[in-house]
Amino acid sequence: MNGIVFAILAASIATVLSGIGSAKGVGGAAQTAMGVLSEDSSMFGKMLVLTLLPGTQGLYGFIVGFLIMINCGVLGGEVPSLMQGLGYVAASLAIGFGGMISGFAQGKASVAGISMCAKDESNFSKAMVSITLVEIYALLAFIVSLLMVISIPAIKM
């Protein structure tokens, strides 16, 4: 029995969960930014940057999902064994849940940063630093998933 179904499930988990986090985070930030822009459209560039930051989690999940599909025979590579397929599921959980939760949190931080900049534009760099701190946890989840996905083809069972 091979693990292709588990590998495809893993690619879906990595992509969908981190995408949900990014969509929610960017959506909330965009709503707040639109309110600011309705009052002062000259802040578009700053609002765009602060709105886009929660979107990276979805990108990380997409990369992990894409690498899984490359490794598992969907887009190349060899069909995984059952144990490799289950390994891909485990690997996808880090960025799936890490990306989803950090996307939610980064979205909230972005909303606060956008609100802070609306009151005083000179607070942009402070907002950027605070919002970026949440990114560290998405990056850690991405690195763990990435290292696991890279090492799974070596598992022979």
C-alpha positions as a printed NumPy array, in Angstrom:
array([[  0.   ,   0.   ,   0.   ],
       [  1.368,   3.414,  -0.907],
       [  0.872,   6.749,   0.817],
       [ -0.213,   8.942,  -2.082],
       [ -3.598,   9.739,  -0.504],
       [ -1.904,  10.828,   2.723],
       [  0.616,  12.923,   0.797],
       [ -2.162,  14.696,  -1.124],
       [ -4.031,  15.215,   2.155],
       [ -0.842,  16.687,   3.631],
       [ -0.434,  19.141,   0.755],
       [ -4.038,  20.194,   1.281],
       [ -3.61 ,  20.626,   5.05 ],
       [ -0.514,  22.799,   4.631],
       [ -2.122,  24.973,   1.976],
       [ -5.673,  25.283,   3.284],
       [ -5.032,  25.884,   6.985],
       [ -2.278,  28.456,   6.446],
       [ -4.411,  30.028,   3.719],
       [ -7.331,  30.369,   6.114],
       [ -5.055,  32.157,   8.594],
       [ -3.777,  34.526,   5.924],
       [ -7.21 ,  35.207,   4.454],
       [ -8.642,  36.052,   7.868],
       [ -5.622,  38.163,   8.821],
       [ -5.437,  40.089,   5.552],
       [ -9.218,  40.477,   5.469],
       [ -9.378,  42.082,   8.898],
       [ -6.42 ,  44.336,   8.17 ],
       [ -7.888,  45.348,   4.809],
       [-11.185,  46.339,   6.42 ],
       [ -9.368,  48.606,   8.845],
       [ -7.099,  50.002,   6.134],
       [-10.098,  50.86 ,   3.94 ],
       [-11.515,  52.911,   6.781],
       [ -8.241,  54.801,   7.113],
       [ -7.976,  55.317,   3.353],
       [-11.498,  56.699,   3.19 ],
       [-10.217,  59.547,   5.367],
       [ -6.69 ,  59.925,   3.928],
       [ -5.875,  58.228,   0.615],
       [ -2.259,  59.449,   0.745],
       [ -1.528,  56.633,   3.238],
       [ -2.176,  53.92 ,   0.625],
       [  1.426,  52.641,   0.501],
       [  1.737,  52.259,   4.246],
       [ -1.693,  50.68 ,   4.555],
       [ -0.863,  48.225,   1.788],
       [  2.314,  47.059,   3.516],
       [  0.587,  46.626,   6.878],
       [ -2.318,  44.806,   5.231],
       [ -0.115,  42.373,   3.292],
       [  1.975,  41.154,   6.22 ],
       [ -0.47 ,  38.438,   7.392],
       [ -0.464,  37.039,   3.851],
       [  2.918,  35.372,   4.187],
       [  1.539,  32.412,   6.118],
       [ -0.494,  31.326,   3.107],
       [  2.614,  31.571,   0.958],
       [  4.589,  29.383,   3.359],
       [  1.827,  26.765,   3.347],
       [  1.674,  26.857,  -0.443],
       [  5.429,  26.258,  -0.696],
       [  5.227,  23.263,   1.656],
       [  2.202,  21.87 ,  -0.208],
       [  3.954,  22.326,  -3.553],
       [  7.104,  20.561,  -2.318],
       [  5.013,  17.665,  -1.026],
       [  3.343,  17.309,  -4.43 ],
       [  6.735,  17.385,  -6.157],
       [  8.118,  14.701,  -3.829],
       [  5.107,  12.383,  -3.857],
       [  4.591,  11.664,  -7.535],
       [  1.835,  14.17 ,  -8.276],
       [  4.206,  16.66 ,  -9.945],
       [  7.223,  14.362, -10.19 ],
       [  9.187,  12.225,  -7.793],
       [  8.25 ,   8.742,  -6.653],
       [  4.999,   7.546,  -5.145],
       [  5.513,   7.58 ,  -1.364],
       [  5.248,   4.593,   0.901],
       [  2.546,   4.55 ,   3.551],
       [  5.028,   5.707,   6.204],
       [  6.27 ,   8.516,   3.955],
       [  2.684,   9.599,   3.301],
       [  2.003,   9.734,   7.025],
       [  5.275,  11.643,   7.441],
       [  4.016,  14.251,   5.   ],
       [  0.83 ,  14.609,   7.044],
       [  2.917,  15.198,  10.168],
       [  5.092,  17.706,   8.306],
       [  2.061,  19.621,   7.057],
       [  0.617,  20.075,  10.536],
       [  3.38 ,  22.47 ,  11.654],
       [  2.806,  25.049,   8.919],
       [ -0.913,  24.29 ,   8.694],
       [ -1.722,  25.085,  12.287],
       [  1.251,  27.393,  12.869],
       [  0.334,  29.397,   9.783],
       [ -3.343,  29.531,  10.618],
       [ -2.887,  30.667,  14.21 ],
       [ -0.09 ,  33.134,  13.43 ],
       [ -2.143,  34.494,  10.499],
       [ -5.009,  35.212,  12.887],
       [ -2.641,  36.837,  15.391],
       [ -0.752,  38.817,  12.783],
       [ -4.031,  40.073,  11.373],
       [ -4.995,  41.406,  14.793],
       [ -1.573,  43.029,  15.163],
       [ -1.973,  44.574,  11.7  ],
       [ -5.356,  46.018,  12.623],
       [ -3.803,  47.602,  15.718],
       [ -0.825,  48.888,  13.713],
       [ -3.065,  50.385,  11.052],
       [ -5.149,  52.084,  13.732],
       [ -1.998,  53.423,  15.358],
       [ -0.737,  54.826,  12.033],
       [ -4.109,  56.421,  11.352],
       [ -3.653,  58.529,  14.475],
       [  0.024,  59.354,  13.834],
       [  1.752,  58.382,  10.586],
       [  5.158,  58.521,  12.282],
       [  4.238,  55.278,  14.114],
       [  4.573,  53.227,  10.91 ],
       [  7.97 ,  51.715,  11.775],
       [  6.797,  50.827,  15.289],
       [  3.767,  49.1  ,  13.81 ],
       [  5.951,  47.219,  11.308],
       [  8.247,  45.9  ,  14.031],
       [  5.37 ,  44.783,  16.241],
       [  3.526,  43.064,  13.395],
       [  6.711,  41.379,  12.185],
       [  7.32 ,  39.818,  15.608],
       [  4.37 ,  37.49 ,  14.975],
       [  6.001,  36.477,  11.679],
       [  8.807,  34.748,  13.588],
       [  6.43 ,  31.987,  14.671],
       [  5.122,  31.454,  11.155],
       [  8.731,  31.2  ,   9.96 ],
       [  9.574,  28.656,  12.652],
       [  6.599,  26.506,  11.651],
       [  7.576,  26.849,   7.985],
       [ 11.175,  25.815,   8.653],
       [ 10.094,  22.759,  10.655],
       [  7.682,  21.662,   7.912],
       [ 10.236,  22.346,   5.207],
       [ 12.981,  20.338,   6.916],
       [ 10.601,  17.445,   7.476],
       [  9.376,  17.452,   3.861],
       [ 12.951,  17.491,   2.578],
       [ 13.965,  14.551,   4.78 ],
       [ 10.903,  12.306,   4.229],
       [ 12.024,  10.806,   0.879],
       [ 14.968,   9.237,   2.744],
       [ 12.555,   7.232,   4.94 ],
       [ 12.396,   3.698,   3.549],
       [  9.627,   1.63 ,   5.141]])
